[in-house]
């Protein structure tokens, strides 16, 4: 089956001869627009989307790298609009379609008990939905019709974002209370001493009375 030319951060970095972290930074800064596809939490862009940022500033596509990229996807084709994207699945979505978890799909892939991925981008495999359905029929595996319907409608289950993990929540400690200041009373200050002691006890504190010579 034909598959559209898509790029992850690794392919973008290779195409523009920059570090992968630079591509990730471009996304954070808005130089790269929102991904045309998010599969299993990973972002991907159409080739035409990436080519639009070429020539802006010091960003320039390496034509040799572009040729090598296309040669590595023999059934690839250029797509101009992400609304025309076929349904493409990562490991998580494949698991949902087959009613299994991502770990099971990974094991099948390692043991060659599932169709070869149609694309392998930035270290992650991707399949066309039709590839997975045909493979499931061939291997007599059941599928989940509700999941297939959702994917065809462009709906995907919520996924945990990948990347930097959120930091631990800051614990706000209450301000430390100021303890009552110690006071000294004489025999003539009995009433004031009783009033002070009652005030300290009412606040939940204990008091130590030390006689003075």
C-alpha positions in Angstrom: 0.0 0.0 0.0 1.1 3.6 -0.6 1.9 5.7 2.4 2.3 9.5 2.7 5.7 11.0 3.4 5.8 11.7 7.1 8.6 12.9 9.3 9.3 12.7 13.0 11.8 14.8 14.8 14.7 12.5 13.8 13.8 12.8 10.1 13.4 16.6 10.3 16.8 16.9 12.0 18.4 14.8 9.3 16.7 16.7 6.5 17.7 20.1 7.8 21.1 19.0 9.1 20.5 20.0 12.7 20.4 18.2 16.1 17.2 16.4 17.0 16.9 18.7 20.0 16.8 21.6 17.6 13.8 20.2 15.9 12.1 19.7 19.2 12.9 23.3 20.1 11.4 24.5 16.9 8.1 22.9 17.9 8.2 24.5 21.3 8.9 27.9 19.7 6.2 27.5 17.1 8.6 27.4 14.1 7.2 23.9 13.5 3.4 24.1 13.4 1.1 21.7 15.2 1.8 18.0 14.1 -0.2 16.7 11.2 -0.5 13.4 13.0 -0.1 12.2 16.6 0.2 8.4 16.9 1.0 6.7 20.2 1.9 10.1 21.7 4.5 10.8 19.0 4.2 13.9 16.7 4.6 13.6 12.9 4.5 16.1 10.1 3.8 15.8 6.4 6.8 16.4 4.2 5.1 19.5 2.6 4.7 21.0 6.1 8.4 20.6 6.8 9.4 22.0 3.4 7.5 25.2 4.2 10.1 26.1 6.9 13.0 25.5 4.6 14.6 28.8 3.4 13.4 30.7 6.4 16.4 32.0 8.4 19.3 29.6 8.2 17.1 26.6 7.7 17.7 24.8 4.5 16.7 21.3 3.3 19.6 19.1 2.3 18.6 17.8 -1.1 20.7 14.7 -0.8 19.1 13.8 2.5 15.7 14.4 0.9 16.5 12.0 -1.9 17.7 9.4 0.6 14.6 9.8 2.7 12.2 9.3 -0.3 14.3 6.3 -1.5 13.8 4.7 1.9 10.0 4.8 1.5 9.5 3.2 -2.0 5.7 3.4 -1.8 5.6 6.9 -0.4 3.8 9.8 -2.0 3.4 13.5 -1.2 0.2 14.7 0.5 -0.7 18.3 0.5 -3.4 18.4 3.2 -3.5 16.5 6.5 -7.3 16.1 6.1 -6.5 13.6 3.4 -4.3 11.5 5.7 -5.2 7.8 5.8 -5.7 6.3 9.3 -2.2 5.6 10.6 -1.6 3.7 13.8 1.2 3.5 16.4 1.6 0.6 18.7 -1.0 1.9 21.2 -3.7 2.3 18.5 -2.9 -1.1 17.1 -3.4 -2.6 20.5 -6.8 -0.8 20.8 -7.9 -2.1 17.4 -7.0 -5.7 18.4 -8.2 -5.5 21.9 -4.7 -6.0 23.4 -2.2 -3.8 25.2 0.8 -2.1 23.6 3.2 -4.7 25.2 1.4 -7.6 23.4 1.7 -5.8 20.1 5.4 -5.2 20.8 5.9 -8.9 21.5 4.1 -9.9 18.3 6.3 -7.5 16.4 9.5 -8.9 17.9 8.4 -12.4 17.0 7.2 -11.4 13.5 3.6 -12.3 14.4 2.2 -9.1 13.0 2.5 -7.3 9.7 5.7 -5.3 9.0 5.2 -1.6 9.8 4.4 0.5 6.8 6.7 3.3 8.2 9.4 3.4 10.8 10.0 7.0 11.9 12.1 8.4 14.7 12.4 4.9 16.2 8.7 4.1 16.2 6.7 1.8 13.9 3.6 3.0 12.1 0.9 1.0 10.3 -2.0 1.9 8.0 -5.3 0.8 9.5 -6.0 -1.3 6.4 -2.7 -3.1 6.9 -3.6 -4.1 10.5 -7.1 -5.2 9.5 -5.9 -7.3 6.6 -3.3 -8.9 8.9 -5.9 -9.6 11.6 -8.1 -11.3 9.1 -5.2 -13.4 7.8 -4.2 -14.5 11.3 -7.9 -14.9 12.4 -7.5 -12.3 15.1 -10.6 -10.5 16.4 -10.8 -6.7 16.2 -12.8 -4.1 18.1 -15.3 -2.5 15.7 -16.0 0.5 18.0 -12.3 1.4 18.1 -12.1 1.1 14.3 -15.1 3.4 13.9 -13.6 6.0 16.2 -10.3 6.0 14.3 -12.0 6.4 11.0 -13.9 9.3 12.4 -10.7 10.9 13.5 -11.1 10.3 17.2 -8.3 8.9 19.2 -8.2 7.9 22.9 -6.5 10.4 25.2 -2.8 9.7 25.4 -0.1 10.7 27.9 2.1 13.3 26.3 5.6 12.2 25.7 8.7 14.3 26.6 9.8 15.9 29.7 8.1 14.6 32.8 6.2 17.1 34.9 8.0 18.0 38.1 6.8 17.1 41.5 4.1 19.4 42.8 5.4 22.2 45.1 4.4 21.6 48.7 3.1 24.8 50.2 3.9 24.8 53.9 1.9 27.0 56.2 3.8 29.9 57.7 5.5 29.0 61.0 3.6 30.5 63.9 5.4 32.9 66.2 5.5 31.6 69.8 4.4 34.0 72.6 7.3 35.9 74.0 8.4 34.9 77.5 7.5 37.5 80.2 8.5 38.2 83.7 6.0 39.1 86.5 6.5 40.3 90.1 4.2 39.5 93.0 2.5 42.8 92.4 1.6 41.7 88.8 -0.5 38.7 89.8 -3.5 39.7 87.8 -1.5 40.4 84.6 0.3 37.1 85.0 -2.9 35.2 85.3 -4.3 36.9 82.2 -1.1 36.2 80.2 -1.1 32.5 81.3 -4.8 32.1 80.3 -4.1 33.6 76.9 -1.1 31.2 76.2 -3.2 28.2 77.3 -6.1 29.3 75.1 -3.9 29.3 72.0 -3.0 25.6 72.7 0.5 26.2 74.1 1.9 24.9 77.3 3.7 27.2 79.8 6.7 26.7 82.0 6.8 28.9 85.1 10.3 29.5 86.4 10.6 31.3 89.8 13.3 34.0 89.9 15.3 34.8 93.0 
